[in-house]
């Protein structure tokens, strides 16, 4: 099964009113004003899936500070699940510092969502390394059998809209604080995978996974071979970051990576299925 594990879609109301929303959601405004930004609906996604030969997409909206806007995005994804069962899987967006966000996670789980994310720590103003700010989020994910997806970025190199200030150090701290939660660190975890080579970090990062979102903008194709060599080959998920990028850019990288068919098969779907099994097993839901 070919799975795209990192996809964004935008409710029409969000696209129509983005400038107004940006007045109270400055991080969102920065993202939308960036040169690389693109809008995409569920219908745009499904059409692209046919072109790219995708069997399934894991779909999220935008993680806002405003819980009402998060709910609007979740409702839009819920409708997509009903319209395209099996083809679309949902990830819930919440503000983990807001009151009663756990109820929204529960509502989404009841609707069939498989995860929470992609949350944006920098834009939503919370520290993933501070357990005082993350324990409720971690507990809600574990109790509902859901994995978590967090935006992190490389701590070096150029700045760009949406990069944020959370990197491998903060991501590793989250793993150490919450070993019970399966967590996907977007954008190759900002390089966190490299620390899988350290004996003292291997166990700490046991619950860490990494997706390829935006990799063509950030890395050369050798990054995938290096991550596999570091021991993270079973933990990398293909994610396009649609509508920002589509599969063709990644296929060029994969072809140039030097990886064999077995390794690429895991990245393109096998590892994603393994993540779901592990998240469910850790929940105790049976």
C-alpha positions as CSV (number, residue, x, y, z in Angstrom):
1,X,0.0,0.0,0.0
2,X,1.3,3.4,-1.0
3,X,0.6,5.9,1.7
4,X,1.2,9.7,1.9
5,X,1.4,10.3,5.6
6,X,1.6,14.1,5.6
7,X,-1.1,16.0,3.7
8,X,-2.8,19.3,4.4
9,X,-6.2,20.5,3.1
10,X,-7.9,23.8,3.7
11,X,-11.7,24.4,4.2
12,X,-12.9,27.0,1.7
13,X,-13.7,29.3,4.6
14,X,-10.1,29.3,5.6
15,X,-8.8,30.2,2.2
16,X,-11.5,32.9,1.7
17,X,-10.8,34.6,5.0
18,X,-7.1,33.9,5.5
19,X,-6.1,37.6,5.7
20,X,-8.6,38.3,8.5
21,X,-7.6,35.1,10.3
22,X,-4.0,36.1,10.1
23,X,-4.7,39.2,12.2
24,X,-5.0,36.9,15.2
25,X,-3.0,34.0,13.9
26,X,0.3,35.6,12.9
27,X,2.2,32.3,12.2
28,X,-0.6,31.2,9.9
29,X,-0.3,34.6,8.1
30,X,3.4,34.1,7.7
31,X,2.9,30.7,6.1
32,X,0.2,31.9,3.7
33,X,2.3,34.9,2.6
34,X,5.3,32.7,1.8
35,X,6.3,32.3,-1.9
36,X,6.0,28.5,-1.7
37,X,2.5,28.4,-0.1
38,X,-0.3,26.7,-2.0
39,X,-4.0,26.1,-1.2
40,X,-5.6,22.7,-1.7
41,X,-9.0,21.2,-1.1
42,X,-10.0,17.6,-0.5
43,X,-11.1,17.3,-4.2
44,X,-7.7,18.6,-5.3
45,X,-6.0,16.0,-3.1
46,X,-8.1,13.1,-4.4
47,X,-7.4,14.1,-8.0
48,X,-3.7,14.3,-7.3
49,X,-3.8,10.9,-5.6
50,X,-5.0,9.3,-8.8
51,X,-2.1,10.9,-10.7
52,X,0.5,9.8,-8.2
53,X,-0.9,6.3,-7.7
54,X,-1.6,6.7,-4.0
55,X,-3.8,4.3,-2.1
56,X,-4.3,6.4,1.0
57,X,-3.5,9.9,2.4
58,X,-3.3,10.9,6.0
59,X,-5.0,14.3,6.0
60,X,-4.9,17.2,8.4
61,X,-5.9,20.9,8.3
62,X,-4.0,23.7,10.0
63,X,-3.1,23.8,13.7
64,X,-4.3,27.2,15.0
65,X,-4.2,28.7,18.4
66,X,-8.0,29.3,18.1
67,X,-9.8,26.0,19.1
68,X,-12.7,27.1,16.9
69,X,-10.6,27.2,13.8
70,X,-9.1,23.9,14.7
71,X,-12.6,22.4,15.0
72,X,-13.5,23.9,11.6
73,X,-10.5,22.1,10.0
74,X,-11.4,18.9,11.8
75,X,-15.0,19.0,10.6
76,X,-13.7,19.4,7.0
77,X,-11.5,16.4,7.4
78,X,-14.4,14.4,8.9
79,X,-16.5,15.0,5.8
80,X,-13.6,13.8,3.7
81,X,-13.5,10.6,5.7
82,X,-17.2,10.0,5.0
83,X,-16.9,10.8,1.3
84,X,-13.7,8.8,0.7
85,X,-13.7,5.9,3.2
86,X,-10.4,4.0,3.3
87,X,-8.8,6.5,0.9
88,X,-8.6,9.3,3.4
89,X,-7.5,9.0,7.0
90,X,-7.7,11.9,9.4
91,X,-5.4,13.7,11.8
92,X,-6.9,16.1,14.4
93,X,-5.6,19.6,15.0
94,X,-6.0,21.0,18.5
95,X,-4.4,23.7,20.7
96,X,-2.8,21.6,23.5
97,X,-2.9,24.5,25.9
98,X,-6.6,25.2,25.4
99,X,-9.3,24.2,27.8
100,X,-11.0,20.8,27.1
101,X,-9.0,20.1,23.9
102,X,-9.1,16.5,25.0
103,X,-12.8,16.4,24.2
104,X,-12.0,17.5,20.6
105,X,-9.5,14.7,20.3
106,X,-12.1,12.2,21.6
107,X,-14.7,13.5,19.1
108,X,-12.2,13.1,16.3
109,X,-11.3,9.6,17.4
110,X,-15.0,8.6,17.5
111,X,-15.2,9.8,13.8
112,X,-12.3,7.5,12.9
113,X,-9.3,9.7,13.0
114,X,-6.0,7.9,13.4
115,X,-3.7,10.6,14.8
116,X,-3.2,14.1,16.2
117,X,-1.2,16.7,14.2
118,X,0.6,18.2,12.5
119,X,0.8,20.5,15.5
120,X,2.9,23.7,15.2
121,X,4.7,24.4,18.5
122,X,6.2,27.7,17.3
123,X,3.0,29.0,15.8
124,X,0.8,27.7,18.6
125,X,3.3,28.9,21.3
126,X,4.0,25.8,23.3
127,X,7.3,24.1,24.2
128,X,7.5,20.4,23.2
129,X,10.4,19.9,25.6
130,X,8.4,21.1,28.7
131,X,6.3,18.3,30.1
132,X,4.2,20.8,32.0
133,X,2.9,21.9,28.6
134,X,2.7,18.5,26.9
135,X,1.5,16.0,29.5
136,X,-2.2,16.5,28.8
137,X,-1.6,16.1,25.0
138,X,0.5,12.9,25.5
139,X,-2.1,11.4,27.8
140,X,-5.0,12.2,25.4
141,X,-3.0,10.6,22.5
142,X,-2.2,7.4,24.5
143,X,-5.7,7.0,25.9
144,X,-7.2,7.2,22.4
145,X,-4.7,5.0,20.7
146,X,-3.5,7.9,18.4
147,X,-0.1,8.8,17.3
148,X,1.1,12.4,17.4
149,X,2.7,14.5,14.6
150,X,4.8,17.5,15.5
151,X,6.5,20.1,13.3
152,X,10.2,20.4,14.0
153,X,13.0,21.8,11.9
154,X,16.7,21.7,11.4
155,X,18.6,24.0,13.8
156,X,21.0,25.2,11.1
157,X,20.8,26.6,7.6
158,X,18.6,29.3,6.1
159,X,15.4,30.6,7.7
160,X,12.1,30.3,5.9
161,X,8.4,30.9,6.6
162,X,7.1,28.3,9.1
163,X,10.5,27.0,10.1
164,X,10.1,27.7,13.8
165,X,12.4,27.2,16.7
166,X,11.8,23.6,17.8
167,X,14.6,21.3,16.7
168,X,16.1,17.9,17.5
169,X,16.9,18.8,21.1
170,X,13.4,19.7,22.0
171,X,12.1,16.7,20.0
172,X,14.4,14.3,21.9
173,X,13.2,15.8,25.2
174,X,9.6,15.1,24.2
175,X,10.4,11.4,23.5
176,X,12.2,11.1,26.9
177,X,9.3,12.7,28.7
178,X,6.6,10.7,27.0
179,X,7.9,7.2,25.9
180,X,4.3,6.0,25.8
181,X,3.4,8.1,22.8
182,X,4.3,7.3,19.2
183,X,5.4,10.6,17.7
184,X,6.1,11.5,14.1
185,X,8.6,14.4,13.8
186,X,7.9,16.1,10.5
187,X,10.5,17.1,8.0
188,X,12.9,14.3,8.9
189,X,12.8,15.5,12.5
190,X,15.1,18.3,11.8
191,X,17.9,15.8,11.7
192,X,17.0,13.9,14.9
193,X,17.3,10.6,13.1
194,X,21.2,11.0,13.1
195,X,21.2,10.6,16.9
196,X,19.8,7.1,16.5
197,X,23.5,6.2,16.0
198,X,24.2,7.1,19.7
199,X,23.8,4.2,22.1
200,X,22.5,6.5,24.8
201,X,19.9,8.0,22.5
202,X,18.6,4.8,20.7
203,X,16.3,3.8,23.6
204,X,15.2,7.4,24.2
205,X,14.2,7.7,20.5
206,X,12.4,4.3,20.4
207,X,9.0,6.1,20.0
208,X,10.3,8.5,17.4
209,X,9.3,8.4,13.7
210,X,10.3,10.7,10.9
211,X,8.5,11.9,7.8
212,X,9.9,13.1,4.5
213,X,7.7,16.3,4.2
214,X,9.4,19.1,2.3
215,X,12.6,17.0,2.0
216,X,13.2,18.2,-1.7
217,X,13.4,21.7,-0.3
218,X,15.7,20.8,2.6
219,X,17.9,17.9,1.7
220,X,19.7,16.0,-1.0
221,X,18.7,12.5,-1.9
222,X,21.5,11.0,0.2
223,X,19.6,11.9,3.4
224,X,17.4,8.8,3.0
225,X,20.4,6.4,2.6
226,X,22.0,8.1,5.6
227,X,18.9,7.7,7.7
228,X,18.7,4.1,6.9
229,X,22.4,3.6,7.7
230,X,21.8,5.3,11.0
231,X,19.2,2.6,11.9
232,X,16.1,4.6,11.2
233,X,15.0,2.8,8.1
234,X,12.0,1.3,9.8
235,X,10.8,4.7,11.1
236,X,10.7,6.9,8.0
237,X,7.3,7.7,6.5
238,X,6.7,9.1,3.1
239,X,4.9,12.5,3.5
240,X,4.6,14.9,0.6
241,X,3.4,18.0,2.5
242,X,0.7,18.4,-0.2
243,X,-0.3,20.9,-1.6
244,X,3.2,22.3,-1.1
245,X,4.8,19.4,-3.0
246,X,3.6,16.2,-4.9
247,X,5.0,12.8,-5.4
248,X,7.0,13.4,-8.5
249,X,9.6,15.5,-6.6
250,X,10.1,12.7,-4.1
251,X,10.3,10.0,-6.7
252,X,13.3,11.7,-8.2
253,X,14.9,11.8,-4.8
254,X,14.2,8.2,-4.1
255,X,15.6,7.1,-7.4
256,X,18.8,9.0,-6.7
257,X,19.0,7.8,-3.1
258,X,20.6,4.4,-3.8
259,X,18.1,2.6,-1.6
260,X,16.7,-0.8,-2.7
261,X,13.1,-1.8,-3.3
262,X,12.6,-3.2,0.2
263,X,13.8,0.0,2.0
264,X,11.7,2.2,-0.3
265,X,8.6,-0.1,0.1
266,X,8.8,0.5,3.9
267,X,9.1,4.3,3.5
268,X,6.2,4.4,1.0
269,X,3.7,2.6,3.2
270,X,5.0,-0.3,5.3
271,X,6.4,1.9,8.1
272,X,3.1,3.8,8.3
273,X,1.2,0.7,8.9
274,X,3.6,-0.4,11.5
275,X,3.2,3.0,13.3
276,X,-0.6,2.5,13.5
277,X,-0.1,-0.9,15.0
278,X,2.3,0.4,17.6
279,X,0.1,3.4,18.5
280,X,-2.8,1.1,19.1
281,X,-0.8,-1.4,21.1
282,X,0.6,1.3,23.4
283,X,-2.9,2.6,24.1
284,X,-4.2,-0.5,25.9
285,X,-7.4,-0.3,23.9
286,X,-6.9,-3.9,22.8
